[in-house]
């Protein structure tokens, strides 16, 4: 079973490039493009790792990461 990564990014070209690289390395890639609903996406996908953009519409990557670190279920989720 492939490792699951969630890519939260709003730029289509960056999504395509990062998804290609991660898929080529054996990752199963899910994507999400809105900071406001990003926490729901993390809960829904339950990824093994997270690639998180800083500048997102609705909510910054820093705010999302701060919330993830303060939540016991996601406090140890590897994030870039």
KEFI-356483 format. One record per residue (C-alpha): chain; z negated, x negated, y. Coordinates in Angstrom, 2 decimals, decimal comma, padded with zeros to 5 digits. Layout:
// KEFI-356483
<pt kolke="A" up="Z" east="X" north="Y"/>
...
// end
This chain:
// KEFI-356483
<pt kolke="A" up="000,00" east="000,00" north="000,00"/>
<pt kolke="A" up="001,01" east="-001,36" north="003,41"/>
<pt kolke="A" up="-001,58" east="-002,10" north="006,03"/>
<pt kolke="A" up="-001,53" east="000,46" north="008,85"/>
<pt kolke="A" up="-001,33" east="-000,60" north="012,50"/>
<pt kolke="A" up="-001,36" east="001,74" north="015,46"/>
<pt kolke="A" up="000,66" east="000,55" north="018,44"/>
<pt kolke="A" up="-000,36" east="002,26" north="021,68"/>
<pt kolke="A" up="002,34" east="001,34" north="024,18"/>
<pt kolke="A" up="004,45" east="003,34" north="026,64"/>
<pt kolke="A" up="007,47" east="001,04" north="027,06"/>
<pt kolke="A" up="010,23" east="001,93" north="024,54"/>
<pt kolke="A" up="011,67" east="-001,62" north="024,42"/>
<pt kolke="A" up="008,26" east="-003,13" north="023,71"/>
<pt kolke="A" up="007,55" east="-000,48" north="021,06"/>
<pt kolke="A" up="010,82" east="-001,30" north="019,34"/>
<pt kolke="A" up="010,27" east="-005,08" north="019,41"/>
<pt kolke="A" up="006,64" east="-005,05" north="018,24"/>
<pt kolke="A" up="007,32" east="-002,39" north="015,59"/>
<pt kolke="A" up="010,18" east="-004,47" north="014,20"/>
<pt kolke="A" up="008,09" east="-007,64" north="014,00"/>
<pt kolke="A" up="005,10" east="-005,92" north="012,39"/>
<pt kolke="A" up="007,26" east="-003,93" north="009,94"/>
<pt kolke="A" up="009,05" east="-007,10" north="008,91"/>
<pt kolke="A" up="005,64" east="-008,63" north="008,15"/>
<pt kolke="A" up="004,70" east="-005,70" north="005,88"/>
<pt kolke="A" up="002,75" east="-003,45" north="008,27"/>
<pt kolke="A" up="003,20" east="000,30" north="008,38"/>
<pt kolke="A" up="003,50" east="001,01" north="012,13"/>
<pt kolke="A" up="002,51" east="004,23" north="013,89"/>
<pt kolke="A" up="003,07" east="004,51" north="017,63"/>
<pt kolke="A" up="001,52" east="006,45" north="020,47"/>
<pt kolke="A" up="002,46" east="006,34" north="024,16"/>
<pt kolke="A" up="-000,24" east="008,19" north="026,11"/>
<pt kolke="A" up="-003,61" east="006,78" north="027,12"/>
<pt kolke="A" up="-005,11" east="010,20" north="027,66"/>
<pt kolke="A" up="-004,69" east="011,18" north="024,00"/>
<pt kolke="A" up="-004,95" east="007,70" north="022,47"/>
<pt kolke="A" up="-008,43" east="008,23" north="021,01"/>
<pt kolke="A" up="-007,15" east="011,28" north="019,10"/>
<pt kolke="A" up="-004,31" east="009,13" north="017,74"/>
<pt kolke="A" up="-006,77" east="006,48" north="016,54"/>
<pt kolke="A" up="-008,82" east="009,15" north="014,78"/>
<pt kolke="A" up="-005,73" east="010,78" north="013,25"/>
<pt kolke="A" up="-004,12" east="007,57" north="011,96"/>
<pt kolke="A" up="-007,31" east="005,65" north="011,03"/>
<pt kolke="A" up="-005,46" east="002,31" north="011,35"/>
<pt kolke="A" up="-006,47" east="-001,04" north="009,90"/>
<pt kolke="A" up="-005,64" east="-002,64" north="013,26"/>
<pt kolke="A" up="-004,74" east="-001,59" north="016,78"/>
<pt kolke="A" up="-002,29" east="-003,04" north="019,31"/>
<pt kolke="A" up="-003,28" east="-001,59" north="022,67"/>
<pt kolke="A" up="-001,44" east="-001,83" north="025,98"/>
<pt kolke="A" up="-003,60" east="-002,20" north="029,09"/>
<pt kolke="A" up="-001,53" east="-000,11" north="031,52"/>
<pt kolke="A" up="-000,97" east="003,34" north="029,99"/>
<pt kolke="A" up="-000,39" east="006,75" north="031,53"/>
<pt kolke="A" up="-003,56" east="008,82" north="031,69"/>
<pt kolke="A" up="-006,13" east="006,20" north="030,71"/>
<pt kolke="A" up="-006,19" east="002,41" north="030,68"/>
<pt kolke="A" up="-006,34" east="000,34" north="027,54"/>
<pt kolke="A" up="-009,62" east="-001,12" north="028,79"/>
<pt kolke="A" up="-011,21" east="002,33" north="028,94"/>
<pt kolke="A" up="-009,91" east="003,19" north="025,48"/>
<pt kolke="A" up="-011,23" east="-000,05" north="024,02"/>
<pt kolke="A" up="-014,61" east="000,45" north="025,68"/>
<pt kolke="A" up="-014,90" east="003,88" north="024,07"/>
<pt kolke="A" up="-013,80" east="002,53" north="020,67"/>
<pt kolke="A" up="-016,41" east="-000,24" north="020,79"/>
<pt kolke="A" up="-019,15" east="002,26" north="021,70"/>
<pt kolke="A" up="-018,29" east="004,51" north="018,73"/>
<pt kolke="A" up="-019,77" east="003,43" north="015,36"/>
<pt kolke="A" up="-016,68" east="004,41" north="013,31"/>
<pt kolke="A" up="-014,35" east="002,27" north="015,43"/>
<pt kolke="A" up="-016,68" east="-000,43" north="016,77"/>
<pt kolke="A" up="-015,26" east="-003,03" north="014,36"/>
<pt kolke="A" up="-011,59" east="-001,97" north="014,51"/>
<pt kolke="A" up="-009,52" east="-005,12" north="015,10"/>
<pt kolke="A" up="-007,68" east="-004,72" north="018,42"/>
<pt kolke="A" up="-005,18" east="-006,76" north="020,39"/>
// end
